[in-house]
Amino acid sequence: MVTCGGALFAASKAKAATATSSFAVTATVLQSCIVLATPMIFGNYDPTSLTPTDATTELLVTCTNGTSYNVGLNAGGGSGASIASRKLSFGGSTLNYTLYRDSNRTNVWGTTVGTDTQIGTGTGLPVGHTVYGRMPALQAALPGVYTDTITVTVTY
């Protein structure tokens, strides 16, 4: 205690006061998908062989967990191509081929949702979808490197 001119002063503690509030924290997870396609390489084609030439490739689809999706493949860029008969091109020459959703090569892969697309549900991790290709035997073809480009569309 301190005395000053006869008065006593006591050191007092300051009393702390508080006020509180709260705030909400939110986040919205959007449905989202990405797709990665690798090339399909048929390799060497022998137009005199009685055996069709087969190939496969893998599509990796990554969608947010629980997101339903459809994977479609267009007809490609070959002149006169269709879903049932796609065309590889070399100059003015073409080679027919078809893309399938199954290893037996019976279910053609196209763009019509619910008919000829591949369905899936996202897990948040890449999901693989194999594309099965077949070039019919005995196609008259000029020697050369034939190419086509397929567009993969994931609808979700």
C-alpha positions in Angstrom: 0.0 0.0 0.0 1.0 3.4 -0.7 0.2 6.4 1.4 0.0 9.8 0.0 -0.9 12.8 2.2 -2.7 10.7 4.6 -4.9 8.8 2.0 -4.5 5.2 1.5 -4.5 3.9 -2.1 -4.8 0.3 -2.8 -3.6 -1.1 -6.0 -6.6 -2.7 -7.7 -6.8 -5.3 -10.3 -8.5 -4.3 -13.6 -11.3 -6.7 -14.3 -11.2 -8.2 -17.8 -14.4 -8.2 -19.9 -15.1 -10.5 -22.9 -17.5 -10.6 -25.8 -18.1 -13.6 -28.0 -19.6 -14.3 -31.4 -19.5 -17.1 -33.9 -19.5 -17.4 -37.7 -20.5 -20.1 -40.1 -17.9 -21.9 -42.3 -19.2 -23.4 -45.5 -17.9 -25.0 -48.7 -19.7 -26.4 -51.7 -18.3 -29.4 -53.4 -19.1 -29.2 -57.1 -19.7 -32.2 -59.4 -16.7 -32.4 -61.6 -15.0 -34.8 -64.0 -11.8 -35.0 -66.0 -10.8 -37.6 -68.5 -7.4 -38.8 -69.8 -7.3 -40.8 -73.0 -4.3 -42.7 -74.3 -3.7 -43.5 -78.0 -5.0 -46.7 -79.5 -2.3 -48.3 -81.6 -3.4 -51.1 -84.0 0.2 -51.5 -85.2 0.9 -53.3 -88.5 -2.2 -54.2 -90.6 -1.9 -57.0 -93.2 -4.7 -56.5 -95.8 -4.2 -60.1 -97.0 -4.8 -61.6 -93.5 -8.0 -63.5 -92.8 -7.8 -62.4 -89.2 -9.1 -59.0 -87.9 -6.7 -56.7 -86.2 -7.5 -55.9 -82.6 -6.2 -53.2 -80.2 -7.2 -51.6 -76.9 -6.7 -48.4 -75.1 -7.6 -47.1 -71.6 -9.7 -44.0 -70.6 -9.2 -42.7 -67.1 -12.2 -40.8 -65.7 -11.9 -39.0 -62.4 -15.1 -37.6 -61.0 -16.0 -36.3 -57.6 -17.2 -39.0 -55.3 -20.8 -40.1 -56.1 -21.0 -38.3 -59.4 -22.8 -40.4 -62.1 -21.4 -40.1 -65.6 -21.6 -41.4 -69.2 -18.5 -41.7 -71.4 -19.2 -41.3 -75.2 -16.9 -41.6 -78.2 -17.7 -39.8 -81.4 -17.4 -41.2 -84.9 -14.0 -39.6 -85.5 -12.8 -37.4 -88.3 -12.6 -39.9 -91.2 -14.6 -39.0 -94.3 -17.9 -41.0 -94.3 -17.3 -42.3 -90.8 -20.1 -43.4 -88.5 -20.3 -44.9 -85.0 -20.6 -48.4 -86.5 -17.8 -47.9 -89.0 -15.1 -45.4 -88.1 -12.4 -44.6 -90.7 -8.7 -44.3 -90.4 -7.3 -42.1 -93.3 -4.1 -41.9 -95.3 -4.5 -39.4 -98.1 -7.6 -40.4 -100.0 -7.5 -44.0 -98.7 -9.4 -45.3 -95.6 -9.4 -48.3 -93.3 -12.6 -49.2 -91.4 -12.5 -49.9 -87.7 -15.0 -50.1 -84.9 -14.8 -49.3 -81.1 -16.5 -51.4 -78.5 -17.3 -51.3 -74.8 -16.7 -55.0 -74.2 -13.9 -57.5 -74.7 -16.2 -59.7 -76.9 -16.5 -56.7 -79.3 -20.2 -56.8 -79.5 -21.4 -53.5 -77.9 -20.4 -50.6 -80.1 -19.2 -47.5 -78.3 -21.0 -44.3 -79.4 -22.5 -41.0 -78.1 -26.1 -41.8 -77.3 -26.6 -41.7 -73.5 -28.4 -44.8 -72.3 -27.8 -46.7 -75.6 -24.1 -46.9 -76.5 -22.1 -45.0 -73.9 -20.3 -46.4 -70.9 -21.7 -45.4 -67.5 -19.9 -45.0 -64.2 -19.9 -43.4 -60.8 -17.1 -41.2 -59.5 -15.0 -42.3 -56.5 -12.7 -39.3 -56.4 -10.0 -41.5 -57.9 -9.3 -42.4 -61.6 -11.6 -45.1 -62.9 -10.4 -47.0 -65.9 -12.6 -47.8 -68.9 -11.1 -50.0 -71.6 -11.9 -49.3 -75.3 -11.7 -52.4 -77.5 -10.9 -51.7 -81.2 -11.2 -54.0 -84.2 -10.2 -53.5 -87.9 -11.9 -56.0 -90.2 -9.8 -58.4 -92.2 -9.2 -58.2 -96.0 -9.5 -54.4 -96.5 -7.9 -53.2 -99.7 -5.5 -50.6 -98.5 -2.5 -48.7 -99.8 0.7 -48.9 -97.8 1.0 -46.0 -95.4 0.3 -44.7 -91.9 -3.4 -44.2 -91.3 -4.8 -42.0 -88.6 -8.0 -40.8 -87.0 -8.9 -38.7 -83.9 -11.7 -39.7 -81.6 -13.3 -37.2 -79.2 -14.1 -38.5 -75.7 -17.0 -36.8 -74.0 -17.9 -37.3 -70.3 -21.4 -36.2 -69.5 -22.2 -35.8 -65.8 
